[in-house]
């Protein structure tokens, strides 16, 4: 799986997790949803994504790197 797809999957997972936590644990977990959404929104314009930096250090390759390896 490419880095780009991992970021989308991670963002989706975090939104779903925060909604479940908001409903079952505390309504304050809605702020996690807000944080994830704001981070996704700003990364669309700036290209800066902390999760992508971490995943890159874990060795996940971008789609371009995977295509070059083939």
N, C-alpha and C positions, 0 to 999 in steps of 0.2 A: 504494500500500500504506500502511496506517495505521501509526502509531507502535507501537501495541499488537502488531500482527502482525510488525513489524520486530524488536521485542524478542524475541518468541518464536522467530523465525527465527535471530536472532543467537545466542541462548542455545543453541539446538539445534546450530548450526554449531560453536560453541565447544566444546561437549561432544564432538561427533564428532571435531573436530580434536585435542582433548587426548587422546582415546582412541588415535587413530592415532599421535600423537607418543609416547605412553606405550609402545605396542607396538614402534614402529620406531626411536625415538631413545634414550629413557631412561625408566626406570620412575618417575623423579621428576616427570615431566609429569602424573602422577596428581594432583598437588597443584593443577594448573590445573583439573582436573575438580572437585575439592573446592571450590575457590574459586568457580567458576561456579555450582555447585549451591547453595552457601551464600548467594551473592548473590541467586539466584532465590528461595530460600526466605525470606530476610529482606525482600525487596522485596514479596513477597505480603502481608506483615503491615504493613510500614511505608509502602509506597508510594514509597520512595526507591530509585532505580535510576540509577547513574552513566551507564550506556549510554543511557538514555532522555534524560538531560540533554544528552548529546553529540548524539544524533540530532535532538532538538528544535532545537538550535542550527544543525544542518545543514538545517533547513527541513522536516523530515518532520512532517506534520500528524496529530493524533489523529483517531480515528474520528468524534468529535463535531464537530471542526472541518471534516472532509470533508462530513459530513451537513449542516451549516449552510450550506456553500458551494453545495450543490445547489439 
